[in-house]
Amino acid sequence: MAATGDVKRALGGVAGLARACHPGPTIAVTTLVTVVAVSAGRDPWGCVLTGAAVLTGQLSIGWSNDAVDADRDRAVARADKPIASGQVSRRAVWTAAGIAAAACVPLSLASGLLAGTAHLLGIIAGWAYNLGLKSSVFSWIPYAVAFGLLPSFVTLGTGPDHAWAPWWAMTATALLGIGAHLANVVPDLADDLATGIRGWPQRLGNAARLVAPLPLAIATVLLVVAPAGPAGVIGWLTLGVVAALLAVIASWPKAPFLLTIAVAAIDIVLLVVRGDALTG
Ligand SMILES: CC(C)=CCC/C(C)=C/CC/C(C)=C/COP(=O)(O)OP(=O)(O)O
């Protein structure tokens, strides 16, 4: 009987760890970067290494975020936070974050010193966000730095040139990161203000809903117009769709937040489709 209880507790802890890692963004970022690596022409083993490095980095950021925030999440009784709801201990989440961070270092450097350093700088930016920048007006900077470096993690690790990613790809992903930051915070605005989190989106208040699609839309323009070669009919149609989405969001105060997410999804598809232009 006691043994059954122990097994149940252990399984609950594993499920809690899975929920504490921010599974949605972790899976989304890992999949995106791995698919971009394939599209940029990295060899299969390199794509596996890229995916493993991004996965461990995202796990370390996700877990450390929940471990740092545990007291605040308890204060507002956030049912979606497994440490606050008692499903997993803070100590277990810190340990998992440390192991993931330690694994991320060799996995990143396996793509080369410069590529690995570019990725690890992004991971350091993520930890800096968790450890304090998220409560400052500069909360968007870690997102811009970390996402802006991701295309170069891919291209610096991909032969024969091992070059930095083109400026438009770095700028577009930095803007995508800023849009992701705003999009992540908008649904939690009330809880954040109640616990004293005063990052950039919280300072914008309700305007954050309107500002969120702007960096994403500028990223769309860059991804359509900046790579070499004509934008093509599909490119111009994409710009038209994004302009229409922006008009709906600006003119309809109750516009579903999913419309902003749709602009982000369009950027992600463009990034993957233009993957071959990353490595020239
Ligand atoms: C390499 C790379 C792309 C790195 C990502 C960089 C970065 C700044 C990540 C932050 C991710 C994160 C756990 C946000 C949760 O924020 P929160 O605490 O505001 O929200 P929550 O309430 O959902 O936990």
The ligand as a Gaussian input file, in Angstrom:
#p B3LYP/6-31G(d) Opt

LIG

0 1
 C       17.328000      30.812000     -26.651000
 C       15.985000      31.373000     -26.295000
 C       15.007000      31.523000     -27.384000
 C       15.756000      31.757000     -25.023000
 C       14.463000      32.334000     -24.495000
 C       14.719000      33.630000     -23.754000
 C       13.698000      34.044000     -22.745000
 C       13.722000      35.459000     -22.306000
 C       12.838000      33.154000     -22.220000
 C       11.827000      33.415000     -21.129000
 C       10.909000      32.218000     -21.112000
 C        9.943000      32.115000     -19.970000
 C       10.102000      30.945000     -19.092000
 C        8.966000      32.990000     -19.829000
 C        7.957000      32.925000     -18.761000
 O        7.730000      34.216000     -18.378000
 P        6.822000      34.684000     -17.173000
 O        7.420000      34.300000     -15.872000
 O        6.646000      36.125000     -17.431000
 O        5.459000      33.938000     -17.450000
 P        4.758000      32.685000     -16.771000
 O        3.834000      33.280000     -15.801000
 O        4.070000      32.038000     -17.946000
 O        5.773000      31.801000     -16.128000

